[in-house]
């Protein structure tokens, strides 16, 4: 059963995951995370989230991961790309991402982006 507030964060940088998870949990969201592709697939198989926040440059394989995730979960689950490589935003949207958030991001911008896709508190 999918929670309307369940978010999956996929990033290979533990401090980024910790910051995002702490913020979103403080705001009342249920948050899970994965550090790699296999972990992401396991989390999705266990319970599809309401939203995926995906590091846009993770291991240089994000396009493949994004394509696979889009086949598995879109359009039911929006995927937001988060990346310091702002030039990839348009390409990732063309691949199927719902939105793009550039790193470094303002925490209020992250919360506003999440609230567009997941029921806020």
Secondary structure, DSSP 8 states (H G I E B T S, - for coil): ---TTEEEEE-S-HHHHHHHHHHHHHTT-EEEEESSHHHHHHHHHH---SEEEEETTGGG-HHHHHHHHHHHHTTTSEEEEEES-GGGHHHHHHHT-SEEEESS--HHHHHHHHHHHS---
